Amino acid sequence: MAKRGRPRGTGKKRRKVTVQFLERMHTGKVTQPYEILERIVKKQRADLKDVKIGIAWRLGWRPDADKVLTLGQCKKRGDLDRELDNYDFIIMLNKEAWPTLDDNHKERLIFHELEHAQLSLDNNGEPKKDDRGRLICRVRKHDFAEFRSVVENYGWQDNLSDLAQAGINDSKLPLLAEMTKDKTKKQTKKQTEKQNKEAKKGMQKTVAETEDSQ
Ligand SMILES: [Zn+2]
């Protein structure tokens, strides 16, 4: 008996794959997103020169409930990912939006995504490595995240959480603060003594001039 509906294998809805890895080379040329990425790393992000970054197209991103359309995303690879290939980061770009951007916007977008890509540093500012000698990477958060209405009502200010953290640090370190104060007092006292000595030598005017120029 013939079945009603679509014949088997035709028109059946299959799950859509939303990611396509972008090869660096296409018909003998470096593809545009990689060309931009490599230019930025060379000029502005030399710290990433030994980091392997791949690019993938992302399809089907739609504006969210707040009407924000994601244009790119920087993803750090995990241990298993790096075991399979050696990419440290993958930057995903909105495939539908990419052709609508001009060259300046494309560069700005890739620069932005690269700002998320950071190396973990030790206390001496040297890149940390894992026990396989690979660089340890991290994803950096945005510096600024604020509502337009907050800026409209209160103006643009430093990040409140930074200010609060500074306050908490200060209150946790009253002893250090006192010590610093004492040190400052001692230094001021020393400076005054020195100035008095110099004044005696007829050099007061020179000191005053130096202070004014600061
Ligand atoms: Zn971002």
Boltz pocket constraint, residues with backbone or C-beta under 6 A from the ligand:
constraints:
  - pocket:
      binder: B
      contacts: [[A, 72], [A, 112], [A, 113], [A, 116], [A, 142]]
      max_distance: 6.0
